[in-house]
C-alpha cells in the first residue's frame, strides 16, 4: 500500500458556488430527492462544469483508448460524489482506469492492493503506543485520501471488506471510540475480476449497494486496439499523465452538479423505476432507497456533462443500468436461465411510461 503526498492545489473554482453549504454526499443542505431548496444553476456554471469534467475525461482517455462511455460513467460517479466498482476480466484496463482518474486530479491518492491476509487496520489505520509520551497515537491508514484505488477488492476477507462500509457511506473512520472525518471529495474506485473466483470473497450486498455505479470495460474493438498498440507500445501514457484539476475545484463541481434541476415528474419516474425492481419475479432482492438517491444524483451529473441545467428522461435512462444492475440479486431460477440484472433493468426502461412534462422550471 502506497500513499502519495497530498497537494490539494486548485486551478480554478466556480466563484459563488465554491462555498455553498454541502450536506452528506455533497448534496446541498436542505435539498432532498424532491428537489426542495434547490436554487438552480446558471448557464455559465454548467458550461464550466462541462469544460473541467471534459478535461479530466480527455486525460483519462489518453490511457483508456476507445472506451468513452466507460470514462463518462466514471465522471458521472465523480461529480455525484459516489464510488465506482470496475468489474471485468483481466487485462482490459480496470486498474489503468482507476489510476488515470486519480492522476488527473491534483489531490491525495492512495492505492490498496487487497489480499487475503490484509487486515481492517491496514485499511483504516491503527492506534500505536508512543513510549515517549505514554499515549496511544492514531496512525492514519490509506483510506485517508481523496481518491482511494482498491485493486482486486474481492480478494480480501469479508472482515477486511467491511472496514470500508463506514468510510464509503459516512465519510468517516471510527477507531477506538474516536471518529476521524475523511476529507472531501472522497471516492473509492475498486476493481474486481468476476471470472477467477478461486481465493476470492464475493462482496456482500451491503457493500455493493454503497457503490454508486458499476462498469465493465470490455474488450476494445479492432481499431481501438490498433490505436492502443501505436500509442502504448513505445511508452507508458500513464507515467506521462499529469493533473488537470484539483481537489478544491472538484468539490466545487460536485456542489454545482447537485443544483441541476430535476422536475417532479422525473423524480416520480426514478422512484417508479427503482420500485419496479422490487416486484420482479426474477429477483430475490431489488434496488434499495439508497439506489434511488444514487440514481437521481447520477442523472444530475449526466445532465451537467451534457451541458444542461436540468435533467431529462434520457439522463435517467443512460445511468439506470450502471447504477442499478449491480445491486440486484437474481433468483436461482433466473440465474439458471442466464438472465442478467442489466437485461432486467433495460426491460423495465422499455415498459415504464416515460414522462413528457417540461424538464425545466
Residue pairs with C-beta under 8 A, 6 or more apart in sequence:
1 110
1 111
1 112
1 113
1 122
1 142
2 110
2 111
2 142
3 108
3 109
3 110
3 111
3 142
3 145
4 108
4 109
4 110
4 145
5 108
6 107
6 108
6 145
6 146
7 106
7 107
7 108
7 246
8 106
8 107
8 108
8 146
8 246
8 247
8 248
9 106
9 246
9 247
9 248
10 246
10 247
10 248
10 249
11 106
11 244
11 245
11 246
11 249
12 52
12 249
13 248
13 249
13 252
14 45
14 48
14 49
14 249
14 252
14 253
14 255
14 256
15 45
17 41
17 45
17 252
17 255
17 256
17 259
18 248
18 251
18 252
18 255
20 28
20 255
21 28
21 29
22 28
22 29
22 184
22 251
22 254
22 255
22 258
23 29
23 30
23 31
24 170
24 171
25 80
25 81
25 82
25 171
25 293
25 297
26 80
26 81
26 184
26 185
26 251
26 254
26 255
26 257
26 258
27 258
27 297
28 37
28 38
28 255
28 258
28 259
29 37
30 36
30 37
31 37
31 38
31 258
31 259
33 267
33 270
33 271
33 292
33 293
33 296
34 264
34 267
35 261
35 262
35 263
35 264
35 267
38 259
38 261
38 262
39 259
40 259
40 261
40 309
40 361
41 256
41 259
41 260
41 261
41 309
42 309
43 309
45 256
46 256
46 260
46 304
46 307
46 308
46 309
47 307
48 256
49 79
49 253
49 256
49 257
49 304
49 305
50 304
50 305
50 306
50 307
52 244
52 245
52 249
52 253
53 75
53 78
53 79
53 253
53 304
53 305
54 305
55 244
55 245
56 75
56 78
56 101
56 104
56 105
56 244
56 245
57 68
57 71
57 72
57 75
59 100
59 103
59 104
59 241
59 242
59 244
60 71
60 74
60 97
60 100
60 101
60 104
61 67
61 68
61 71
62 100
62 237
62 241
63 93
63 96
63 97
63 99
63 100
63 237
63 238
63 241
64 70
64 71
64 93
64 96
64 97
64 100
64 217
65 220
65 224
65 227
65 228
65 231
65 232
66 220
66 221
66 223
66 224
66 225
66 227
66 228
67 93
67 217
67 218
67 220
67 224
70 97
70 215
70 217
71 97
72 302
72 305
73 84
73 213
73 215
73 319
73 322
74 84
74 97
74 101
74 189
74 215
75 301
75 305
76 213
76 298
76 301
76 302
76 305
76 319
76 322
77 83
77 84
77 187
77 212
77 213
77 298
77 301
78 101
78 185
78 187
78 250
78 254
78 301
79 253
79 254
79 257
79 301
79 304
79 305
80 212
80 254
80 257
80 294
80 297
80 298
80 300
80 301
81 184
81 185
81 186
81 187
81 254
81 297
82 187
82 211
82 212
82 213
82 294
82 297
82 298
83 168
83 187
83 188
83 189
83 190
83 210
83 211
83 212
84 98
84 187
84 188
84 189
84 190
84 211
84 212
84 213
84 214
84 215
85 153
85 190
85 191
85 192
85 208
85 211
85 213
85 214
85 215
85 326
86 94
86 97
86 98
86 189
86 190
86 191
86 192
86 214
86 215
86 216
86 217
87 94
87 191
87 192
87 193
87 194
87 214
87 215
87 216
87 326
88 94
88 193
88 194
88 216
88 217
88 218
89 193
89 194
89 195
90 193
90 195
90 196
92 217
92 218
92 219
92 220
93 217
94 191
94 217
95 149
95 151
95 191
96 238
97 189
97 217
98 149
98 151
98 189
98 190
98 191
99 111
99 149
99 238
100 238
100 241
101 147
101 189
102 109
102 147
102 149
102 189
103 109
103 238
103 241
103 242
103 243
104 241
104 243
104 244
104 245
105 146
105 147
105 243
105 244
105 245
105 246
105 247
105 250
106 243
106 245
106 246
106 247
107 145
107 146
107 147
107 185
107 243
107 246
107 247
107 250
108 144
108 145
108 146
108 147
108 183
108 247
109 145
109 146
109 147
109 148
109 149
110 142
110 143
110 144
110 145
110 147
110 148
110 149
111 142
111 148
111 149
111 150
111 151
112 118
112 122
112 123
112 142
112 143
112 148
112 149
112 150
112 151
113 151
113 152
114 150
114 151
114 152
114 153
114 154
114 155
114 156
114 160
115 152
115 155
115 156
116 155
116 156
116 157
116 199
118 156
118 157
118 160
119 160
120 159
120 160
120 162
120 163
121 141
121 163
121 175
122 141
122 142
122 160
123 141
123 142
123 143
123 160
123 163
123 164
124 141
124 143
124 163
124 167
124 173
124 175
125 138
125 139
125 140
125 141
125 143
125 144
125 173
125 175
125 180
126 138
126 139
126 141
126 175
127 136
127 137
127 138
127 139
127 175
127 176
128 136
128 137
128 138
128 139
129 135
129 136
129 137
130 136
130 137
136 176
138 175
138 176
138 178
138 180
140 180
141 173
142 148
143 163
143 164
143 167
143 173
143 182
144 173
144 180
144 182
144 183
145 183
146 183
146 184
146 185
146 186
146 187
146 247
146 250
147 185
147 186
147 187
147 189
148 186
148 187
148 188
148 189
149 189
149 190
150 164
150 188
150 189
150 190
150 191
151 190
151 191
152 191
152 192
152 193
152 200
153 161
153 190
153 191
153 192
153 203
154 161
154 192
154 193
154 200
154 201
154 202
154 203
155 199
155 200
155 201
156 201
157 201
158 201
158 204
161 201
161 203
161 204
161 207
162 204
162 207
164 188
164 207
164 210
165 206
165 207
165 210
166 172
166 173
166 174
167 173
167 182
167 186
167 188
168 188
168 207
168 210
168 211
169 210
171 181
171 182
171 184
171 186
172 179
172 180
172 181
172 182
173 179
173 180
173 182
174 180
183 247
184 251
184 254
185 247
185 250
185 251
185 254
188 211
190 211
192 200
192 203
193 200
205 285
205 327
205 329
208 214
208 326
208 327
209 288
209 290
209 291
209 327
210 290
211 326
212 294
212 297
212 298
212 323
213 294
213 298
213 319
213 322
213 323
213 326
214 322
214 325
214 326
215 322
219 225
220 228
231 237
245 253
256 304
257 300
257 301
257 304
258 297
258 300
260 300
260 301
260 303
260 304
260 308
260 309
260 310
260 311
261 309
261 310
261 311
261 359
261 360
261 361
262 296
262 299
262 300
262 310
262 311
263 310
263 311
263 355
263 357
263 358
263 359
263 360
263 361
264 357
265 355
265 357
266 299
266 311
266 312
266 313
266 316
266 355
266 357
266 359
267 296
268 355
269 313
269 316
269 352
269 354
269 355
270 292
270 295
270 296
270 299
270 316
271 292
272 352
273 295
273 316
273 320
273 324
273 348
273 349
273 352
274 286
274 287
274 289
274 291
274 292
274 295
274 324
275 286
276 348
276 351
276 352
277 283
277 286
277 287
277 324
277 328
277 344
277 345
277 348
278 286
278 287
279 286
280 286
280 344
280 348
281 331
282 330
282 331
282 333
282 334
282 339
282 344
283 328
283 329
283 330
283 331
283 334
283 341
283 344
284 329
284 330
284 331
285 327
285 328
285 329
286 327
286 328
287 324
287 327
287 328
288 327
291 323
291 324
291 327
294 323
295 316
295 319
295 320
295 323
295 324
296 311
296 316
298 319
298 322
298 323
299 311
299 315
299 316
299 318
299 319
300 311
300 315
302 311
302 315
302 318
302 319
303 309
303 310
303 311
303 312
303 315
306 315
309 360
310 359
310 360
310 361
311 359
312 359
313 354
313 355
317 349
320 345
320 349
321 342
321 345
321 346
324 341
324 345
325 340
325 341
325 342
325 344
325 345
326 341
327 341
328 341
328 344
328 345
330 339
330 341
